[in-house]
Amino acid sequence: MRPRFPAGPVSSRRACRASSRRWKKQGALIRERCPDDARRVQLRLSDQGYRTVSEITPESVAIYRELEHKFGSDRVATLIDMLNELVDMD
Protein backbone atom coordinates (compact mmCIF):
# COMPACT_ATOMS: atom_id res chain seq x y z
CA MET A 1 0.00 0.00 0.00
CA ARG A 2 1.38 3.41 -0.96
CA PRO A 3 1.41 6.15 1.65
CA ARG A 4 -1.05 8.89 0.74
CA PHE A 5 0.73 11.86 -0.76
CA PRO A 6 -0.88 15.27 -1.17
CA ALA A 7 -1.30 16.34 -4.78
CA GLY A 8 0.31 19.67 -4.01
CA PRO A 9 1.53 21.74 -1.10
CA VAL A 10 -0.05 20.86 2.22
CA SER A 11 -2.22 23.83 3.02
CA SER A 12 -2.85 23.47 6.74
CA ARG A 13 -1.12 22.29 9.90
CA ARG A 14 -3.89 19.78 10.46
CA ALA A 15 -3.41 18.28 7.00
CA CYS A 16 0.35 18.21 7.52
CA ARG A 17 0.00 16.41 10.87
CA ALA A 18 -2.46 13.92 9.40
CA SER A 19 -0.22 13.21 6.42
CA SER A 20 2.89 12.81 8.56
CA ARG A 21 1.08 10.40 10.93
CA ARG A 22 -0.03 8.25 8.00
CA TRP A 23 3.42 8.24 6.43
CA LYS A 24 5.02 7.32 9.78
CA LYS A 25 2.53 4.52 10.38
CA GLN A 26 3.28 3.13 6.91
CA GLY A 27 7.04 3.26 7.43
CA ALA A 28 7.77 6.04 4.95
CA LEU A 29 8.61 8.73 7.51
CA ILE A 30 10.94 8.71 10.51
CA ARG A 31 10.15 11.01 13.44
CA GLU A 32 12.93 11.85 15.89
CA ARG A 33 13.34 14.28 18.77
CA CYS A 34 15.46 17.29 17.91
CA PRO A 35 18.81 16.88 19.71
CA ASP A 36 19.03 20.64 20.39
CA ASP A 37 15.46 21.16 21.61
CA ALA A 38 13.41 18.31 23.13
CA ARG A 39 10.18 20.21 22.42
CA ARG A 40 10.70 19.83 18.70
CA VAL A 41 10.77 16.86 16.37
CA GLN A 42 12.58 16.25 13.13
CA LEU A 43 10.97 14.37 10.28
CA ARG A 44 12.83 12.59 7.52
CA LEU A 45 11.93 10.15 4.83
CA SER A 46 12.93 6.53 5.28
CA ASP A 47 14.42 4.63 2.34
CA GLN A 48 10.90 3.42 1.59
CA GLY A 49 9.69 7.02 1.72
CA TYR A 50 12.31 8.15 -0.81
CA ARG A 51 11.35 5.30 -3.14
CA THR A 52 7.67 6.17 -2.84
CA VAL A 53 8.23 9.87 -3.47
CA SER A 54 10.42 9.13 -6.49
CA GLU A 55 7.79 6.79 -7.87
CA ILE A 56 4.72 8.98 -7.44
CA THR A 57 6.06 12.51 -7.90
CA PRO A 58 5.80 12.76 -11.71
CA GLU A 59 2.19 11.52 -11.73
CA SER A 60 1.28 13.64 -8.70
CA VAL A 61 2.69 16.81 -10.27
CA ALA A 62 0.87 16.18 -13.55
CA ILE A 63 -2.46 15.62 -11.77
CA TYR A 64 -2.02 18.69 -9.57
CA ARG A 65 -1.20 20.90 -12.58
CA GLU A 66 -4.22 19.66 -14.50
CA LEU A 67 -6.56 20.26 -11.54
CA GLU A 68 -5.05 23.68 -10.87
CA HIS A 69 -5.46 24.63 -14.52
CA LYS A 70 -9.13 23.57 -14.51
CA PHE A 71 -10.18 24.82 -11.06
CA GLY A 72 -7.54 27.23 -9.73
CA SER A 73 -5.11 26.79 -6.86
CA ASP A 74 -7.47 27.96 -4.09
CA ARG A 75 -10.16 25.44 -4.99
CA VAL A 76 -7.59 22.64 -5.33
CA ALA A 77 -6.18 23.46 -1.87
CA THR A 78 -9.71 23.36 -0.42
CA LEU A 79 -10.36 20.04 -2.13
CA ILE A 80 -7.15 18.53 -0.75
CA ASP A 81 -8.02 19.69 2.78
CA MET A 82 -11.51 18.21 2.47
CA LEU A 83 -10.18 14.89 1.17
CA ASN A 84 -7.65 14.72 4.03
CA GLU A 85 -10.47 15.32 6.52
CA LEU A 86 -12.52 12.58 4.90
CA VAL A 87 -9.65 10.09 5.12
CA ASP A 88 -9.06 11.06 8.77
CA MET A 89 -12.64 10.09 9.65
CA ASP A 90 -11.62 6.40 9.71
CORHU-V127464 format. One record per run of one state. SS is the DSSP state (~ for helix, > for strand, _ for the rest). FROM is the first residue (numbers start at 1). TO is the last residue. Records with the same first field share a line. If there is no record, write none. Layout:
SS=FROM-TO / FROM-TO
This chain:
_=1-12 / 26-28 / 35-36 / 46-46 / 72-72 / 89-90
~=13-25 / 47-71 / 73-88
>=29-34 / 37-45
